[in-house]
Amino acid sequence: MTNPFPRAGLRRRSLLAAGAALPLAAPHVAKGQAALTPVRFILDWAFLGPQAPYLHALDRGFFRDEGLNVTIDRGFGSGDTPVRVAAGAYEFGIGDLSPVIRLRLTQPNTDLITPFVIAQGSQLCVITTRRTGITEPRHLNGKRIAAPETDAGRQFFPAFAQATGIDLGSIRWITVTPQLREPMLARGEADAITGFETSGMFSLRTLGVAPADILSIRYASHGVNLLSTALQVRRPYAEANPRVVTGMIRAII
């Protein structure tokens, strides 16, 4: 993936806002300019590396160039994002495509669509550390796995278990908030976590876990072939606002 940041990087105000995990909004429109269309946009997780392109688009005015006044909120898991968009709390969301499919299957009246798939290969995985002795899926039997209920990795763990012969009944799930997921693994209070490979592995590194001690077991490497990150929007909104949809896609690209 090409580094989305030029040499100068994000301006200091965006970095400070991202670090504080506050909603981010585009600069105010100057007097005399055409009014911008307000757009509420929720991410799949906190403001971390994988979410940088959207903050970059905001900081560099790419959304504004499309006539959009975008406000970005952090997310709480790819399983939570489509629920919020479908409920109308946000016009757009970004997150793993699989929970959208799951929502459409379990709630057929859901009018959520994904007009733009950003990543083909899924990053859903189980992450553990070398000290646990877990090196392959079967070693997860009887282990403690920490994750929020809204985590897409947790929601699709049954598919991973079916593909690899894991005994689902033996798994001891620890339900945690997103902020506690990696710290519990780092402290040895959980044997593994589920989630996106990029988010989990880099969060563990910020907690002082050496990269050589982190092990990722990708679902896609064990027969669970899923698409990944996609833009999410309600069909009625998309049909009524095609320019906004196109603008969001163009700004993200």
C-alpha positions in Angstrom: 0.0 0.0 0.0 1.3 3.4 -0.9 2.0 5.7 2.0 -1.0 8.2 2.0 1.0 10.9 3.7 3.4 13.2 1.9 6.7 14.1 3.5 5.2 16.9 5.5 2.6 14.6 7.1 -0.5 15.6 8.9 -0.7 19.1 10.4 -0.3 19.2 14.2 -4.0 20.0 14.8 -5.2 16.7 13.2 -2.6 14.6 15.1 -3.7 16.2 18.4 -7.4 15.6 17.6 -6.8 12.0 16.6 -4.8 11.3 19.7 -7.5 12.6 21.9 -10.1 10.4 20.0 -12.4 13.3 19.4 -14.8 13.7 16.5 -13.0 15.5 13.6 -14.7 18.0 11.3 -13.7 19.9 8.2 -12.8 23.5 8.5 -15.6 26.1 8.5 -16.7 27.3 5.0 -15.5 30.8 4.3 -18.0 33.5 3.6 -19.1 33.6 0.0 -18.3 29.9 -0.7 -21.0 27.5 -1.7 -22.6 25.7 1.2 -21.1 22.3 1.9 -23.3 19.2 2.4 -23.0 18.0 6.0 -21.9 14.3 6.3 -21.6 12.2 9.5 -18.9 9.5 9.0 -18.1 6.8 11.5 -14.9 4.6 11.3 -14.5 1.0 12.2 -12.2 1.6 15.1 -10.2 4.2 17.0 -7.9 6.7 15.3 -5.0 4.4 14.5 -2.8 3.6 11.5 -5.5 1.9 9.3 -7.8 4.9 9.8 -5.1 7.4 8.6 -6.3 7.7 5.0 -9.7 9.2 6.1 -8.1 11.7 8.5 -5.7 12.6 5.7 -8.5 13.2 3.3 -10.2 15.4 5.9 -7.0 17.3 6.7 -6.0 17.9 3.1 -9.5 19.1 2.2 -10.3 16.3 -0.2 -13.9 16.0 1.2 -14.3 19.7 1.1 -13.2 19.7 -2.6 -16.2 17.4 -3.2 -18.6 19.9 -1.6 -18.8 17.9 1.7 -18.5 19.0 5.3 -17.5 15.7 6.8 -17.4 15.0 10.6 -15.5 11.8 11.5 -16.1 9.8 14.6 -14.1 6.9 15.9 -15.7 3.5 15.7 -16.1 0.6 18.1 -15.7 -2.4 15.9 -16.8 -3.4 12.4 -19.8 -5.2 13.9 -21.0 -1.9 15.4 -20.5 0.4 12.4 -23.2 -1.0 10.1 -25.8 -1.0 12.9 -25.2 2.7 13.5 -25.4 3.6 9.8 -28.5 1.4 9.3 -30.2 3.2 12.2 -29.5 6.6 10.6 -27.0 7.9 13.2 -24.5 8.4 10.4 -24.8 8.9 6.7 -21.6 6.8 6.0 -19.5 4.2 7.8 -16.3 2.4 7.0 -15.7 -1.1 8.1 -15.3 -4.8 7.3 -17.8 -6.0 4.8 -18.7 -9.2 6.4 -20.8 -7.8 9.3 -22.8 -5.9 6.7 -23.6 -9.2 4.9 -24.4 -10.7 8.3 -26.8 -7.9 9.2 -28.5 -8.2 5.8 -29.0 -11.9 6.3 -30.3 -11.7 9.9 -32.4 -8.6 9.3 -33.7 -8.8 5.7 -35.3 -5.3 5.9 -32.0 -3.6 6.4 -31.4 -1.3 3.5 -27.6 -0.9 3.9 -25.4 -1.2 0.8 -21.7 -1.0 0.1 -20.9 1.0 -3.0 -17.2 0.8 -2.7 -15.0 -2.1 -1.5 -11.7 -0.7 -0.4 -9.8 -3.9 0.5 -10.2 -7.3 -1.1 -8.3 -9.5 1.4 -9.7 -9.8 4.9 -7.5 -8.9 7.8 -9.7 -10.7 10.4 -7.5 -12.8 12.6 -6.6 -14.2 16.0 -3.6 -12.5 17.6 -1.6 -14.0 20.4 1.9 -13.9 21.9 4.7 -16.4 21.8 4.5 -17.0 25.6 1.1 -18.7 25.2 2.4 -21.5 23.0 -0.4 -20.9 20.5 1.0 -21.3 17.0 -1.9 -22.8 15.1 -5.7 -22.9 15.3 -6.1 -26.1 17.2 -4.1 -24.7 20.0 -7.0 -22.3 20.7 -9.2 -25.0 22.2 -9.9 -24.3 25.8 -8.2 -20.9 25.7 -9.3 -17.4 26.8 -10.0 -15.0 24.0 -10.7 -11.3 24.7 -12.8 -9.2 22.3 -15.7 -6.8 22.2 -19.0 -8.3 21.1 -19.0 -5.8 18.2 -15.6 -7.0 16.9 -15.9 -8.5 13.5 -13.2 -11.1 14.3 -15.3 -12.4 17.2 -18.5 -12.4 15.1 -16.9 -14.4 12.4 -14.9 -16.7 14.7 -17.5 -19.5 14.2 -16.6 -19.6 10.5 -12.9 -19.8 11.4 -13.6 -22.5 13.9 -15.7 -24.5 11.4 -12.9 -24.3 8.8 -10.2 -25.4 11.2 -11.9 -27.9 13.5 -11.8 -25.7 16.6 -14.3 -26.8 19.4 -16.4 -23.6 19.8 -17.8 -24.8 23.1 -14.3 -24.9 24.6 -13.5 -21.3 23.9 -13.7 -19.0 26.9 -14.7 -15.6 25.7 -13.9 -12.5 27.7 -16.1 -9.6 26.7 -14.2 -6.3 27.0 -14.4 -2.8 25.8 -12.2 -1.9 22.7 -9.7 -0.1 24.9 -9.0 -3.2 27.0 -8.6 -5.8 24.3 -4.8 -5.5 23.6 -3.8 -4.6 27.2 -5.4 -7.9 28.5 -3.4 -9.9 26.1 -0.2 -8.0 26.9 -0.7 -8.5 30.6 -1.4 -12.2 30.2 -5.1 -11.9 31.3 -6.2 -13.4 28.0 -4.5 -16.0 25.8 -5.5 -14.4 22.5 -7.7 -11.6 21.0 -9.6 -11.3 17.7 -9.7 -8.4 15.4 -8.0 -6.7 12.4 -4.4 -7.7 12.1 -3.2 -4.1 11.6 -5.1 -2.7 14.6 -4.2 -5.4 17.0 -0.6 -5.9 16.2 0.3 -2.2 16.2 -1.6 -1.6 19.4 0.4 -4.4 21.1 3.6 -2.8 19.9 2.6 0.5 21.5 2.2 -1.5 24.8 5.8 -2.6 24.7 5.2 -6.1 23.2 8.1 -6.9 20.9 7.1 -7.5 17.3 8.9 -10.9 17.4 6.7 -12.0 20.2 3.4 -11.3 18.4 1.8 -14.0 16.3 -1.2 -13.5 14.0 -3.4 -16.3 12.6 -5.4 -15.0 9.7 -8.8 -16.4 8.9 -8.1 -16.1 5.2 -5.0 -18.3 5.5 -7.2 -21.1 6.8 -10.0 -21.3 4.3 -12.2 -18.4 5.4 -12.2 -16.2 2.2 -13.9 -12.9 2.9 -13.9 -9.4 1.4 -12.8 -6.7 3.7 -13.2 -2.9 4.3 -16.0 -1.2 2.5 -17.9 2.1 2.5 -21.4 1.7 4.0 -24.5 3.8 3.3 -28.3 3.3 3.4 -29.8 2.7 -0.1 -32.4 5.5 0.2 -29.8 8.1 1.1 -27.5 6.9 -1.7 -30.2 7.0 -4.3 -31.2 10.5 -3.2 -27.6 11.8 -3.0 -25.5 10.2 -5.7 -23.2 13.2 -5.8 -22.4 12.8 -2.1 -21.7 9.1 -2.6 -19.4 9.7 -5.5 -17.7 12.5 -3.6 -17.0 10.3 -0.6 -15.5 7.6 -2.8 -13.4 10.1 -4.8 -12.1 11.8 -1.6 -11.1 8.5 0.0 -9.3 7.3 -3.2 
